Amino acid sequence: MIESERRYRDLFDSLKEGIYQAEPQVEGTFTFINKAGAEILGFDSPQEVIGTKVRDIYVDPGDRRRLCEKLEKEGVLRDFTSLCKRKSGETFYAERTSTLVRDESGKPIAIHGVLRDISERKKAELDIIESEKRYRLLFNSLKEGIFQCEPGKDGVFTWINQAGAAILGYSSPEEVIGSRLADIYVNPDDRKELLEKLEEVEVWRDFTAYCKRKNGEKFISETTCNLVRDENGKPLRIEGVFRDITER
């Protein structure tokens, strides 16, 4: 039995993710943690962690309360993410999967869980969000329309910037998404000609056509667009830049 217990302990301490057991109350203390878990929390050994309050590792103590409430309802909670802090006060993003353990009468007796530090991943995600925000601001500051649409005959808009929406007579890009690009052409054959040309050359510059805004007002557009294909050569989407050249 002693040998078996030692094998289990060696196994837990060899894992690179934190394994822990805690009391089920909101303030519940740690009753077990492996070496990786102690290191994630900034402690030198598991023994230092035992008896400390789980709630104290949360930057927002309300996260611990929310976790306990969800476990009470669902029993198992996967990939719960929160901002936590180490013994030194350094903050990090933690992701955990937790299970509420009950006795034979249904009374909660412990929370078992796996804890991991996802700070690097979270930083990458936040960097992507920030980058996407910068690109959106850039695209929306441009005075020419930028768009993406489906490659078919109807060419449903899947994305457009603010200037593009304004050129087409809409107050926001969201109003345009889902509408048919084919409907902006006064002469439907212009859309057909554009598709045939893109199928042949994939990029067409300065394509001029008579178009109409949401209210029916007509204008002359000039478009440069390209056909994007997947690795098998199947058309995925059309991307382009268009402008109102009526004055010119």
N, C-alpha and C positions, 0 to 999 in steps of 0.2 A: 504493500500500500504506500509506504514511504517512497519507494522507487518510482511508483506510478505518479505520485504527486510531484516528484522532482521532474519527471519527464514533461508533465503538463506545464510546470512553471518555466522550464527551459524553453518549451515551445512558445509560450506567451511572450517571453522576453526576447525571443529571436525575431518576432514579428516587427515590422517597421511602422505599423499603425498602432495607435493607442487602443488598448483593450481595458475597459474599466467596469467596475460595479459600484453602484451608489445607492443610498437610501432613496426611497421614492418621493419624499416630501420636497417641496420647492427649495428649502434650505439644505436638503439632504447632503450628508457628508460622503466622501469617497470611502468605500470599504475595501476596495481592491483596485490596483492599476498596474499595468506592466511597465517595463523599463522605457519603451518607446513613448508611452503615454506621459510618464513623468518628465521625460526630456522635452516633449512638445510643450508641456506646461512650465518648463524652465526650472525643474527640480533636479537635484543630483541623483535621487533614488526614489523608487516607489514608496519607501517607508516614510519619506518626507510628506508625501501627498495624503496618505491615509489619515483620515480624521479631519481634513480641511473641508470647507464647505464648497459644494459644487457651484452654488450660485455666485460665489466670489470670482469665478473665472470669466463671468460674462461682463462685458462692458455695459450692456443694458440688462439689468437683472430681470426685466420683463421677458426677455427671451427664454430664460429658465422656466418662468411661470407658463409661458405659451407652450413650451415643450412638454411640461408635465400635464397640462390640460389636454393636449392632443393625444398623448400616450394614454390618458385615462379613457378617452373616447375610442381610440383606434388600436391600442395595444402595441403597435409597431410604427415607428416613424423613420423614414429613410431620407438621407441626404438633407438633413436640417442644417442650414448654414447660419452662422452668427459671428459677430465680431467678439473675440475673446481676448484675454490678457494673460501673459505669463507671470511668474512669480516676481520678475523684475519690473512689471508694469508695461512691458512692450506688448503692443497689440498685434493680433494675427487673426486671419479668418479660419474658422474651424468648421468642418463638415462632419456630421455624426449620423450614424444609424443606431437607433435605440429601441430597446424592447422592455416593456413593463412586465415584470414577473409577479404572479399572484400565487397565494397559497391555495390549498384545496377548497377553502371557503370563499375564494374570490377576492381576498384582501391583498392589496399591493404590498409586496415585501422588498422589492429591489428593482433597480433599473440597470440593465446590462447594455453596454454600448461599445461601438467602435468609433474612435476619434482620429481625425486626420487634419493636418495643417495644409490648407489649400491657398495660402497667401499668394504664391507664385501664379497659380491658375486664375485667382480672383483678380490679381493685378493685370494679367493679360486680358481678361474679360473687360475690365474697366478701361484699359488702354484702347481696346477695340471700340467700346462705346464712345469714348472721348474722340477717337479718330473719326468715327462715323458722324459724330456731331459736328466736327470741324468741316468734314466734306459736305454735310448738308447745308451748313451755313455758307460755304463757298458756292455751292450750286445755286442756292437761293439768292445769292447776291449778284449772280450773273444776269445780264439783261436779255440774254437769248434763251430760248426754250431748249431744255435738255429732256429727253424722254427715253423710255424703254417700252416696247410693246411686243405682243405675241407675233410670230412670223406669218400667221395665216392670213386669209383674205380679209377678215374683219379687223385684225390687228388691234385687239383689246389693249388699252393702256395698262401697264403694270407699274409704272413709275413716271413722274414728271416733276419738274421743279416749279417754283412759284412763278417765275417769268413765263414759263410755258403755259401754265394755267391761265395767267392774265392775258396772254396773247389770244388764247382760245375763248376768252370771255368768262372765265370762271373765277370765283373769289379765292379758291384754295386748290392745291393739288389733289386733296382727298376727293373733291367733286369730280375730278377727271378720271381717277382710277376706276377701271371697270367699263368705261365707255369705249365705243368703237372708233378707232382712228379712221376707218373707212368713211365714217359719217361726216368728217370735217371737209371732205373733198366735194366741191361743186360738181365736178365731172368724175364719176366713179371709175372711169377708165384710167385716170391718173394714178390711182392706187394700184390698179392692175399693172400698169406700165412700170411703176416703181418696183413691185415685187419681181417682175420678170427680169428687170435690169439687175437687181440685187442677186438673184439666183445665178445670173451670168457672171457678174464682176465682183460681187460681195461688198463693194464700197461705191457709193454714187455721190458725187459732190455737186452742190448748187442746183439741185432739182427744184424747178419752179412750178408752182401749181396754184390754181384759183381755189381758195378755201373759204370756210365760213365759221363764224364764232357761234357760241351757244345761242345768242339772240337772233342768229340768221344773218348778221352783218357780214359782208364779204370782204376778203382781203387777199393779197398775194403773198404766198409764203415761199421761202427759199430754204431747202433742207439738204443737209449732208448727213448720210446715214450709212450704217454698215450692218451686214447680216452676221450674227454670231452662231457658230455651229458647235455641236459637241464633238467628242473624239471620234465618233463614227461618221461625222459629216452631216448629221441631222440638224436642220435649223432649230435653234433654241429661242432666239429673240432678235429683234431689230433695235438698235440703239442709234440715236441721232440728235442733231442740233438743228433747230429751225428758227427762223426769224421772220418778222413782218417787214416786207420790202415794198409795201404799197406806196409809200412816199417816194422812194427811189424810182 
